[in-house]
Amino acid sequence: MQLRSMFTGYNYINFKMLVSISGFISGQMIQLLYEKII
């Protein structure tokens, strides 16, 4: 049970990192598009 909770915690951290990285990339893309429009 201890190992399983550690594994789910690790997956949760990886998921949060993926979400923040994808959010950052999409933010950069939106900024580039916004600059091209203006």
N, CA and C atoms as an extended XYZ file, in Angstrom:
114
Properties=species:S:1:pos:R:3:atomname:S:1:resname:S:1:resid:I:1 pbc="F F F"
N         0.839       -1.206        0.000 N   MET     1
C         0.000        0.000        0.000 CA  MET     1
C         0.873        1.254        0.000 C   MET     1
N         1.964        1.238        0.749 N   GLN     2
C         2.860        2.404        0.815 CA  GLN     2
C         3.450        2.692       -0.571 C   GLN     2
N         3.891        1.638       -1.236 N   LEU     3
C         4.492        1.796       -2.555 CA  LEU     3
C         3.465        2.350       -3.545 C   LEU     3
N         2.232        1.893       -3.416 N   ARG     4
C         1.187        2.343       -4.340 CA  ARG     4
C         0.901        3.837       -4.158 C   ARG     4
N         0.840        4.294       -2.906 N   SER     5
C         0.576        5.711       -2.658 CA  SER     5
C         1.755        6.563       -3.150 C   SER     5
N         2.965        6.058       -3.014 N   MET     6
C         4.135        6.763       -3.535 CA  MET     6
C         4.056        6.871       -5.052 C   MET     6
N         3.627        5.802       -5.695 N   PHE     7
C         3.522        5.779       -7.152 CA  PHE     7
C         2.467        6.767       -7.634 C   PHE     7
N         1.315        6.822       -6.964 N   THR     8
C         0.264        7.745       -7.373 CA  THR     8
C         0.709        9.185       -7.131 C   THR     8
N         1.438        9.421       -6.059 N   GLY     9
C         1.973       10.764       -5.802 CA  GLY     9
C         2.933       11.180       -6.897 C   GLY     9
N         3.761       10.251       -7.344 N   TYR    10
C         4.711       10.528       -8.430 CA  TYR    10
C         3.967       10.853       -9.725 C   TYR    10
N         2.924       10.071      -10.009 N   ASN    11
C         2.119       10.330      -11.207 CA  ASN    11
C         1.448       11.690      -11.112 C   ASN    11
N         0.982       12.062       -9.924 N   TYR    12
C         0.324       13.356       -9.717 CA  TYR    12
C         1.295       14.503       -9.983 C   TYR    12
N         2.535       14.367       -9.509 N   ILE    13
C         3.550       15.398       -9.735 CA  ILE    13
C         3.868       15.492      -11.230 C   ILE    13
N         4.009       14.353      -11.895 N   ASN    14
C         4.279       14.352      -13.339 CA  ASN    14
C         3.131       15.007      -14.095 C   ASN    14
N         1.889       14.717      -13.671 N   PHE    15
C         0.712       15.290      -14.325 CA  PHE    15
C         0.707       16.806      -14.165 C   PHE    15
N         1.004       17.281      -12.945 N   LYS    16
C         1.035       18.722      -12.711 CA  LYS    16
C         2.121       19.385      -13.549 C   LYS    16
N         3.275       18.735      -13.663 N   MET    17
C         4.366       19.280      -14.480 CA  MET    17
C         3.957       19.339      -15.948 C   MET    17
N         3.307       18.288      -16.446 N   LEU    18
C         2.846       18.265      -17.831 CA  LEU    18
C         1.853       19.385      -18.089 C   LEU    18
N         0.910       19.571      -17.154 N   VAL    19
C        -0.106       20.611      -17.310 CA  VAL    19
C         0.535       21.994      -17.332 C   VAL    19
N         1.472       22.228      -16.414 N   SER    20
C         2.110       23.554      -16.363 CA  SER    20
C         2.955       23.798      -17.613 C   SER    20
N         3.648       22.766      -18.098 N   ILE    21
C         4.472       22.917      -19.299 CA  ILE    21
C         3.590       23.176      -20.518 C   ILE    21
N         2.505       22.425      -20.665 N   SER    22
C         1.614       22.625      -21.810 CA  SER    22
C         0.933       23.988      -21.729 C   SER    22
N         0.585       24.415      -20.517 N   GLY    23
C        -0.001       25.746      -20.342 CA  GLY    23
C         0.979       26.838      -20.742 C   GLY    23
N         2.226       26.668      -20.364 N   PHE    24
C         3.277       27.635      -20.714 CA  PHE    24
C         3.459       27.698      -22.231 C   PHE    24
N         3.493       26.533      -22.887 N   ILE    25
C         3.684       26.480      -24.339 CA  ILE    25
C         2.498       27.133      -25.055 C   ILE    25
N         1.281       26.835      -24.622 N   SER    26
C         0.109       27.431      -25.263 CA  SER    26
C         0.086       28.941      -25.032 C   SER    26
N         0.514       29.378      -23.843 N   GLY    27
C         0.599       30.812      -23.559 CA  GLY    27
C         1.581       31.496      -24.503 C   GLY    27
N         2.723       30.862      -24.745 N   GLN    28
C         3.717       31.418      -25.654 CA  GLN    28
C         3.167       31.488      -27.082 C   GLN    28
N         2.450       30.447      -27.502 N   MET    29
C         1.857       30.408      -28.839 CA  MET    29
C         0.830       31.526      -29.000 C   MET    29
N        -0.020       31.711      -27.996 N   ILE    30
C        -1.044       32.757      -28.040 CA  ILE    30
C        -0.376       34.127      -28.130 C   ILE    30
N         0.690       34.320      -27.362 N   GLN    31
C         1.414       35.596      -27.380 CA  GLN    31
C         1.996       35.859      -28.772 C   GLN    31
N         2.576       34.826      -29.399 N   LEU    32
C         3.140       34.980      -30.742 CA  LEU    32
C         2.052       35.333      -31.749 C   LEU    32
N         0.912       34.646      -31.676 N   LEU    33
C        -0.195       34.940      -32.584 CA  LEU    33
C        -0.709       36.355      -32.363 C   LEU    33
N        -0.824       36.748      -31.119 N   TYR    34
C        -1.301       38.084      -30.760 CA  TYR    34
C        -0.378       39.161      -31.329 C   TYR    34
N         0.931       38.939      -31.240 N   GLU    35
C         1.896       39.891      -31.781 CA  GLU    35
C         1.823       39.945      -33.314 C   GLU    35
N         1.564       38.815      -33.958 N   LYS    36
C         1.473       38.783      -35.422 CA  LYS    36
C         0.214       39.506      -35.904 C   LYS    36
N        -0.883       39.376      -35.144 N   ILE    37
C        -2.130       40.041      -35.526 CA  ILE    37
C        -1.958       41.561      -35.420 C   ILE    37
N        -1.314       42.007      -34.344 N   ILE    38
C        -1.081       43.448      -34.147 CA  ILE    38
C         0.266       43.813      -34.788 C   ILE    38
